[in-house]
């Protein structure tokens, strides 16, 4: 029989320790001979990325053991930090020096690129016997020099530049005959979801032609389906759909849909589709949630893969395809689809630390706000052993994703379940500017960051309270990075929220524009306006410009080595709260960067967030003391 207890005070087996170890993040996967290899984060080892494999006998072992760490720093966010040859040699970018190394399972790593502190590598691809990478060289210029390079896999340390001439390059693809290279390119001030181009170079003549691109178009992921034919994603009609083109011909749409096969190119290794040798395509389609489909000459059919969020089509061999993502129960996994047999096989993950009865179910919500429809997913309190007193409404934490050009799908995270199992609801909002709903929705944030995002999260939270699903007096808002900006703006410009949690959040947009790294150096041109022309807007929108508007308790969490949003911003917020007598707590985590990866940090920050909510909203938090607020 369920115990009757106030919301927020429900006992739960979902500890912060178990959350920190749940569903390690899969970081790319590929077929290697008869084996499957994948990257996997290891929270207990300071969040390093290991490479694992499932051998042909079914045994899983580690190819890249500690202390090696496959992590790229290209564009700061990295991605594509490992690949492998078909005969089983691993190639990876070592986090500590950004060199590329080769390693046979059980052997000793050998460097393939010279030692140079100014050089970073990422976006590794093994294409038809050639190792490709994006190389980023930092010097005295504001914009680092970037190029697509071919890295020799012998001991010659030879690195040849195949393409350059743009501020940014990504997703290199070599034609089957080895004569042509395709890649994605873009320049400041555009971001890769604003305007990109797909270019093709003849490696013999060095002639370069543009295959796709233009104003308000962001083509992605070129894939060769013949020596002279490309498949890629593009959004000329407002949704990322697939196109194919013969070199010298006109692009032809492939099974267009009112959904996106594509997204924000934040990291270099992301893949949204793959083509088989017999002409079939397996693709992710996103409209709120993800769907995996097969596109064949006979038509389009959905595939029975459980992933609904964060989905990727990682690799294809014959009629077998690797897909990764998160299912509706919040379980991350890696699956093999056999398109001919119609089977789906789980390789790793796909199971949670707790039973399904503890995991909340996503409820899709659409709310009308000042700028149009707002999309969100609500997760109500979920605990089989507890119920609330009759008439009590639950407190809610409104989560604001980072980016801001990003997306959340209908899959609860372990962190969300940590709260819902204690009787605290969670509302995940895809505010205007989010991906997954087309370009018009994405562009809603153009010039309106700090306005549309704030209005949308406030509208979604208010609608939840007006529907009787949440206590309007106990609405908290939490987010990291760009989401932290929205948190700080929302608590200073609306009266919807009674508490805020900012993780490495932006408080001063002008300082961010000056201090941030090159990938995002002109991001704010589109989100707020170009400087110096729009400086007055930057000042007006920045929460730190109006410290007197801070009025509700805040928890500020920050990493000491954050290069995207440096600690100085968090410290300025702390000082403003202190000066105006606003209850708050500030925690600086040594050694953490932009995003918390270490298990001890995840544990401590989650416990502090719960203790903060208990202290502010007045409920007991069994096993965790209320947080002291200054």
ABEGO torsion letter per residue (X at the ends): XBBBBBBGABBBABBAAAAAABGBBBBEBBBBEABBBBBBBBAAAGGBBBBBBBBAAGBBBBABBOABBBBBABGGAEEGABBBBAAGBBBBBBAAAGBBBBBBBGBBBBBABBBBAABBBBGBBBBGGBBBBBBBBBBABABBBBBBBBBBABAAGBBBBABBGBABBBGBBBBAAGABBBBBBBBOABBAAABBBBBBBBAAAGBBBBABEEBGBBBBGBBBABAABBBBBBAAAGBBBBBBBBBGBBBBBBGBBBBBBEBBBABAABBABBBBAAGBBBBBBBBGBBBBBBBBAAEBBBBBBABABGBBBABBBEABBBBBEBBAAGBBBBBBBBAAAGBBBBABEGBBABBAAABBBBBBBBBBBAAEBBBBBBBBBBBAABBBBBGBBBBBBBBBBBOABBBBBBBBBAAAAAAAAAGBBBBBBBBBGBBGAEAAAAAAABGABGAAAAAAAAAAAAAAAAAGABBAABBBBBBBEAAAAAAAAAAAABAABABBBBBGBBABAAAAAAABBAAAAAAAAAAAEBOAAAAAAAAAABAAABAAABABBBBBBBBAABAABBAAAAAAAAAAAAAAGBBBBBBBBBGBBBEBABAAAAAAAAAAAAAAAAAAAGBBBBGBBBBBBX
